[in-house]
């Protein structure tokens, strides 16, 4: 009998084998230019990594990245939903990893936000996430020089936490959510 399990790890605790496989898929799916590593103070070390393994082979993964976003100068500590990859497609691994991430998010009552193309929104809805149509255009990346880079008109997937960030976003369609991380 094959055993499917989801492991939840801090990014700093990923094994060399897990890092190698994740880096391969990050490059393939997202054209990542850098590798995650065990080196000290890597950005992913603070992340919560979800690893779905079947017969001890990695089949899907995703992460929650601690991020602070700002609305009218008020900071919100949220989790960015990022780097979600289903290696074996069409067998439900993507849905399984998202359901585990959702369960974890709900247990911590923390607002969590990710971005997706319109074609992926139905998948995330089936996994229990809510969608803000074209909500990414309200997320503004601010670079190190202070220049603002508006998001594209993709959708936003989210789980509402115990703050008022999502309520503000839904009640004011022109709200600007500023963040200082270019890709989460």
Steps between C-alpha positions, in 0.01 A plus 500: 500500500638840395495761772431866414611743771538875531800619697507857631849640554675829557694596189830481687430133580469373143738216418756530218292254297181702553680822408639346182158382387322824596765706319458290185123558499528871592721551195275293276167652610596857594833556321664561840849643461633409844514183705372456850780368718601412854718814518434733790218756473337387178160669442320163491637403845211686666238339277268214584547231237239235420636182339261238367675167462365176357712192567759747637526674158422872482179551299397858590613789714404851601599763750368769727730799511482756784439839341401842625270699274382857556167671446495872579828455694347231723706179497343154473705189568364236264614183329565514130386181329778417258697247300218248468600217267337168424770280347267216403191653345150368469509279809386752765835589659454872436159493666642304795785745560264798480253341743784440749618858462143625550458288814827639641404860416154463659652353818717813538229759409751687282408678179669327209516629144630364171476594135379291210403529138127509429522149354621365841229667711250212466762257636562715809125548551456119497771482766301736726675830433314821425584707192517876434464534124781714357601588857872486425486840331455649849822340631785743443861388529727777630864445402810602698503841331138566599364455147152347488424210265126423471395137472341350192126429480533139623280362774574486872429186701463537872400365836369771732675530835408687816599845367302737276727486192267291283192698608676823398604349167147384423330824606734733312584379148764773455694423819878478466679222685872577508766231540878495481557145374507477119380140462342305774 
